[in-house]
Amino acid sequence: MKQLIFALGALLPTLPATAEVWNLQSPTTPFDYSSGYQDVAYEPLERAKQNWSICVAFPHLKDAYWLSVNYGMVQEARRLGVSFQLVEAGGYPNIERQIDQITSCVSDDTDALVLGTVSFDGLTETVTALSSRLPIIAAVNDIADDGITAKIGVSWREMGLLTGQALAKRHPLGSAPVRVAWFPGPEAAGWVKFVEQGFLEGIQQSAVSVVATRHGDTGREIQVRLVEEVLDQDLDIDYIVGSAPTAEAAVSVLRARGLQDDIQILSDYVTHAVFRGLHRGRIVAAPTDFPVLQGKLAIETAVRAIEGSVLNKHIGPITVMLNASEDFSQHVSQTLAPANFVPVFSFKGSSLE
């Protein structure tokens, strides 16, 4: 526990860190998660050739997941000596806002765009138009291939699959049936359909059945409302499973209703609150896709794309399932931003050297 507190409270480094080897995986066929994977011992660049300017677009900063991606980007921009400007759309329904933000953020002086999209195919026209001017790196959220230079991420189908398999392992076919309320996320977001496919596949041939499904934006207030709506229906739920904000909301709602010992929780990704829930036994399990590392990799790949030295057009961390009964403190530094980190919207590479 002391290791976790120290890692979460660590200060943001003030000097460029030495490049390390990252253990990653790359789809055998770029942009095709179904093609299988190959392991990659990835050696990041030591330094950018000059202080490049990067536009970064996020879907939101409503939860600590994207804050951790932001932290990774700051670390890597500092180490490489490059600058970025960050815009965030405020949520997955705001596709027009993200398009407007990208258009405003990308200027004649911008050297690359790092895009965490709000929609799988809703930005294709914008991306295609910009791709003739600068490289575009898709970060975390999957997106249609047109105009994309490289993709950084993991298969959200795999994240859902790992979550479903963890539940199926606890309740194999032939054991007593269990009932699940499933909260996959915003229906229009590209990653949701993939995580849902994986989860439903993972619980096949098990004693698990989904008795309620609720889609909604990943803001905490919305997730609290959705969880309460399901509980009010008296569906005799055994598990609440869904996004990290769902899990966070469920912990507090179940405690308020005195149901924390009756209904268990799984998350399909990790935030600070999910880590705490795992440590306290309030959340059963959750996979990590290492958002800090993804942030680092997105900036590093953007620099490589600008300089014409991209090694892998599609690459990301190797996902790991975290269980409440295990010690997973070694994964904290590449998963979570420090507890005192606040969003950085504008970073100047030369200002801290």
KOLTOR-889292 format. One line per 5 residues: number of its first residue (from 1); their letters; for each residue x, y, z of C-alpha. Coordinates in Angstrom, 3 decimals, always signed. Example, Ala and Ser with C-alpha at 12.3 -4.5 7.8 and 13.67 -1.06 7.14 Angstrom:
% residues 2
1 = AS = +12.300/-4.500/+7.800; +13.670/-1.060/+7.140
This chain:
% residues 353
1 = MKQLI = +0.000/+0.000/+0.000; +2.894/+2.376/+0.792; +4.262/+1.790/-2.701; +0.928/+2.829/-4.220; +0.668/+5.999/-2.128
6 = FALGA = +4.228/+6.980/-2.990; +3.668/+6.387/-6.709; +0.424/+8.364/-6.776; +1.958/+11.235/-4.831; +5.198/+11.464/-6.789
11 = LLPTL = +5.969/+14.863/-8.219; +6.121/+15.511/-11.946; +9.787/+15.182/-12.995; +11.537/+18.494/-13.663; +14.255/+17.080/-15.871
16 = PATAE = +14.050/+14.957/-19.044; +13.990/+11.268/-18.195; +16.345/+8.821/-19.831; +14.683/+6.852/-22.613; +13.824/+3.277/-21.646
21 = VWNLQ = +12.810/+0.199/-23.546; +9.029/-0.209/-23.650; +7.579/-3.719/-23.898; +4.744/-3.290/-26.372; +2.675/-5.247/-28.869
26 = SPTTP = +1.865/-4.502/-32.476; -0.903/-6.007/-34.633; +0.606/-8.225/-37.324; -1.358/-6.194/-39.891; -1.461/-2.496/-38.943
31 = FDYSS = -4.944/-1.169/-38.130; -6.302/-4.720/-37.829; -6.592/-5.961/-34.245; -7.914/-9.316/-35.461; -4.644/-10.115/-37.275
36 = GYQDV = -2.846/-11.247/-34.120; +0.062/-9.578/-32.321; +3.804/-9.530/-32.218; +5.786/-8.409/-29.169; +8.004/-5.376/-29.652
41 = AYEPL = +10.924/-4.204/-27.511; +10.515/-0.550/-28.401; +13.389/+1.915/-28.011; +12.080/+5.502/-27.927; +13.891/+8.380/-29.547
46 = ERAKQ = +16.505/+10.040/-27.364; +15.579/+13.551/-28.494; +13.571/+15.343/-31.166; +15.573/+17.053/-33.906; +13.899/+20.334/-33.019
51 = NWSIC = +11.086/+21.760/-30.916; +8.137/+20.563/-32.994; +4.602/+21.889/-32.384; +1.870/+19.278/-31.866; -1.905/+19.746/-31.588
56 = VAFPH = -3.504/+17.242/-29.181; -7.289/+16.678/-29.207; -8.975/+14.712/-26.401; -12.619/+13.614/-26.175; -12.799/+14.976/-22.602
61 = LKDAY = -11.014/+15.259/-19.277; -13.970/+14.087/-17.188; -12.174/+11.167/-15.616; -8.668/+10.363/-14.480; -8.033/+8.068/-17.443
66 = WLSVN = -7.503/+10.920/-19.904; -5.723/+12.920/-17.224; -3.213/+10.072/-17.043; -2.814/+10.095/-20.842; -2.181/+13.856/-20.578
71 = YGMVQ = +0.465/+13.248/-17.904; +2.261/+10.750/-20.124; +2.270/+13.259/-22.972; +3.777/+15.956/-20.734; +6.501/+13.564/-19.600
76 = EARRL = +7.419/+12.614/-23.144; +7.167/+16.131/-24.586; +9.524/+17.323/-21.856; +11.970/+14.473/-22.462; +12.020/+14.928/-26.239
81 = GVSFQ = +11.944/+18.733/-26.144; +8.730/+19.387/-28.103; +5.611/+21.489/-27.527; +1.890/+20.750/-27.642; -1.460/+22.500/-27.396
86 = LVEAG = -4.332/+20.438/-25.962; -8.050/+20.857/-26.666; -10.817/+18.685/-25.190; -14.353/+18.315/-26.540; -16.122/+17.916/-23.196
91 = GYPNI = -17.672/+14.521/-23.975; -18.431/+11.955/-26.645; -21.644/+13.577/-27.932; -19.693/+16.691/-28.939; -18.415/+15.680/-32.342
96 = ERQID = -18.941/+19.078/-33.965; -17.099/+20.744/-31.103; -14.125/+18.437/-31.575; -14.054/+19.144/-35.307; -14.122/+22.898/-34.631
101 = QITSC = -11.406/+22.578/-31.991; -9.128/+20.633/-34.293; -9.629/+23.116/-37.100; -8.712/+25.982/-34.750; -5.813/+24.130/-33.106
106 = VSDDT = -4.083/+23.113/-36.333; -2.306/+26.173/-37.763; +0.398/+26.684/-40.363; +2.967/+26.183/-37.599; +1.527/+22.858/-36.403
111 = DALVL = +3.712/+19.858/-37.235; +1.416/+16.959/-36.203; -2.012/+16.149/-34.765; -2.534/+13.604/-31.971; -6.216/+12.693/-31.958
116 = GTVSF = -8.233/+10.976/-29.246; -11.440/+10.830/-31.241; -15.017/+11.116/-29.968; -16.299/+9.052/-32.912; -15.007/+6.089/-34.902
121 = DGLTE = -15.990/+7.486/-38.306; -17.483/+10.917/-37.643; -14.191/+12.756/-38.175; -13.124/+10.985/-41.360; -13.719/+13.995/-43.616
126 = TVTAL = -11.786/+16.298/-41.278; -8.909/+13.862/-40.846; -8.637/+13.169/-44.557; -8.519/+16.875/-45.364; -5.784/+17.529/-42.810
131 = SSRLP = -3.687/+14.472/-43.675; -2.197/+16.150/-46.740; -0.750/+18.858/-44.474; +0.577/+16.955/-41.474; +0.824/+13.492/-39.890
136 = IIAAV = -2.134/+12.391/-37.751; -1.644/+9.976/-34.858; -4.746/+8.263/-33.463; -4.353/+7.929/-29.687; -6.214/+5.473/-27.409
141 = NDIAD = -9.611/+5.462/-29.190; -9.857/+3.537/-32.437; -10.813/+5.463/-35.567; -11.496/+4.807/-39.246; -8.218/+4.332/-41.108
146 = DGITA = -8.546/+7.050/-43.765; -5.923/+9.765/-43.317; -4.348/+8.216/-40.216; -0.540/+8.011/-40.173; -0.259/+5.723/-37.143
151 = KIGVS = -2.393/+4.345/-34.329; -1.478/+4.116/-30.650; -3.768/+1.946/-28.582; -4.969/-1.446/-27.534; -7.951/-3.449/-28.688
156 = WREMG = -10.984/-2.357/-26.703; -12.551/-5.645/-27.684; -9.693/-7.283/-25.754; -10.326/-5.011/-22.757; -13.955/-6.112/-22.738
161 = LLTGQ = -12.955/-9.732/-23.311; -10.573/-9.725/-20.337; -13.307/-8.257/-18.152; -15.846/-10.829/-19.296; -13.391/-13.691/-18.883
166 = ALAKR = -12.566/-12.571/-15.341; -16.254/-12.772/-14.503; -16.693/-16.093/-16.310; -13.759/-17.566/-14.377; -15.530/-16.723/-11.122
171 = HPLGS = -18.813/-18.212/-12.371; -18.187/-21.032/-14.860; -20.937/-22.818/-16.729; -22.776/-25.164/-14.401; -22.315/-23.026/-11.299
176 = APVRV = -25.078/-20.960/-9.728; -26.364/-18.301/-12.179; -25.410/-14.661/-11.627; -27.098/-11.537/-12.957; -25.170/-8.572/-14.336
181 = AWFPG = -26.030/-4.953/-15.053; -23.812/-3.806/-17.921; -22.793/-0.165/-18.496; -20.588/-0.090/-21.633; -20.389/+3.703/-22.103
186 = PEAAG = -21.689/+6.235/-24.638; -23.438/+4.397/-27.441; -22.033/+6.635/-30.200; -18.405/+6.332/-29.095; -16.340/+4.085/-31.345
191 = WVKFV = -14.705/+2.111/-28.539; -17.987/+1.118/-26.897; -19.130/-1.336/-29.549; -15.762/-3.073/-29.387; -15.646/-3.350/-25.592
196 = EQGFL = -19.217/-4.658/-25.649; -18.379/-7.289/-28.262; -15.456/-8.464/-26.156; -17.377/-8.546/-22.891; -20.294/-10.515/-24.308
201 = EGIQQ = -17.863/-12.961/-25.899; -16.010/-13.312/-22.608; -19.106/-14.388/-20.664; -20.194/-16.985/-23.190; -20.149/-20.509/-21.781
206 = SAVSV = -20.480/-19.189/-18.238; -23.205/-18.813/-15.612; -23.339/-15.059/-16.232; -26.337/-13.347/-17.802; -26.799/-9.651/-18.595
211 = VATRH = -30.206/-8.550/-17.307; -29.847/-4.779/-17.854; -27.796/-2.605/-20.207; -27.457/+1.164/-19.907; -25.491/+3.394/-22.286
216 = GDTGR = -24.413/+6.881/-21.309; -21.596/+9.421/-21.320; -18.718/+8.739/-18.949; -19.393/+11.750/-16.726; -19.788/+10.734/-13.077
221 = EIQVR = -23.212/+12.343/-12.601; -24.655/+10.495/-15.585; -23.237/+7.176/-14.417; -24.610/+7.679/-10.899; -28.047/+8.264/-12.390
226 = LVEEV = -27.830/+5.174/-14.608; -26.695/+2.934/-11.746; -29.488/+4.234/-9.522; -32.069/+3.655/-12.267; -31.071/+0.001/-12.558
231 = LDQDL = -31.021/-0.535/-8.800; -34.481/+1.035/-8.503; -35.848/-1.686/-10.786; -35.134/-4.418/-8.206; -33.607/-6.772/-10.773
236 = DIDYI = -31.731/-8.810/-8.154; -28.343/-7.786/-9.530; -25.186/-9.657/-8.501; -22.669/-7.519/-10.392; -22.318/-4.039/-11.850
241 = VGSAP = -19.851/-4.062/-14.753; -18.801/-1.191/-16.989; -16.505/+1.779/-17.500; -14.301/+3.198/-14.762; -16.748/+6.057/-14.023
246 = TAEAA = -19.488/+3.424/-13.723; -17.418/+1.492/-11.210; -16.587/+4.674/-9.288; -20.266/+5.653/-9.188; -21.312/+2.153/-8.167
251 = VSVLR = -18.956/+2.107/-5.165; -20.570/+5.216/-3.679; -24.153/+4.343/-4.653; -23.936/+0.823/-3.240; -22.404/+2.119/-0.023
256 = ARGLQ = -25.156/+4.723/+0.347; -27.797/+2.021/-0.117; -26.089/-0.519/+2.141; -25.617/-2.913/-0.775; -21.808/-2.991/-0.889
261 = DDIQI = -21.707/-6.575/+0.403; -24.507/-7.788/-1.885; -23.438/-6.492/-5.305; -19.896/-6.686/-6.678; -18.204/-4.433/-9.234
266 = LSDYV = -15.887/-4.897/-12.210; -14.430/-2.106/-14.342; -13.219/-2.505/-17.928; -10.406/+0.033/-17.485; -8.487/+1.728/-14.695
271 = THAVF = -8.522/+5.156/-13.038; -7.256/+6.337/-9.643; -10.604/+5.571/-8.017; -10.650/+2.091/-9.575; -7.162/+1.439/-8.177
276 = RGLHR = -8.367/+2.472/-4.745; -11.446/+0.274/-5.146; -9.257/-2.692/-6.070; -6.999/-2.139/-3.060; -9.953/-1.913/-0.714
281 = GRIVA = -11.693/-4.928/-2.217; -14.655/-2.852/-3.408; -13.865/-3.574/-7.068; -13.160/-7.167/-8.046; -10.981/-6.703/-11.140
286 = APTDF = -10.081/-4.362/-13.987; -7.689/-4.494/-16.954; -5.121/-1.754/-17.443; -4.060/-0.573/-20.886; -1.431/+1.728/-19.350
291 = PVLQG = -2.763/+5.187/-20.289; +0.387/+7.008/-19.127; +2.474/+4.869/-21.465; -0.020/+5.425/-24.288; +0.355/+9.178/-23.798
296 = KLAIE = +4.124/+8.902/-23.998; +3.945/+6.699/-27.060; +1.541/+9.038/-28.867; +3.919/+12.003/-28.540; +6.978/+9.908/-29.398
301 = TAVRA = +5.271/+8.510/-32.493; +4.117/+11.991/-33.542; +7.746/+13.145/-33.422; +8.831/+10.120/-35.426; +6.098/+10.822/-37.994
306 = IEGSV = +7.254/+14.432/-38.371; +10.856/+13.321/-38.774; +10.036/+10.401/-41.090; +11.197/+7.618/-38.775; +8.009/+5.782/-37.701
311 = LNKHI = +8.919/+2.254/-36.626; +5.414/+0.851/-36.177; +2.244/+2.205/-37.777; +0.152/+0.534/-35.081; +1.401/-0.233/-31.591
316 = GPITV = +0.370/-0.157/-27.947; +0.951/-1.584/-24.471; +0.324/-5.193/-23.509; -2.859/-5.198/-21.402; -2.755/-6.678/-17.894
321 = MLNAS = -5.680/-7.819/-15.737; -5.549/-6.471/-12.181; -7.308/-8.441/-9.453; -8.154/-7.192/-5.980; -6.315/-10.091/-4.352
326 = EDFSQ = -2.984/-9.387/-6.097; -0.117/-6.904/-5.709; -0.119/-4.678/-8.791; +1.887/-1.702/-7.485; +4.497/-2.247/-10.216
331 = HVSQT = +1.943/-1.123/-12.812; +1.047/+2.201/-11.196; +3.651/+4.473/-12.812; +2.591/+3.651/-16.374; -1.124/+3.621/-15.535
336 = LAPAN = -1.891/+6.668/-13.381; -0.840/+10.285/-13.203; +0.373/+11.422/-9.760; -2.447/+12.445/-7.450; -1.372/+16.093/-7.521
341 = FVPVF = -1.197/+16.342/-11.324; -3.546/+18.839/-12.975; -4.326/+19.000/-16.722; -1.684/+20.640/-18.888; -3.280/+22.296/-21.916
346 = SFKGS = -0.213/+24.083/-23.244; +3.335/+22.777/-22.982; +6.420/+24.536/-24.336; +9.284/+22.187/-24.927; +11.970/+24.786/-24.496
351 = SLE = +10.601/+26.310/-21.298; +11.792/+23.569/-18.932; +15.167/+22.784/-20.479
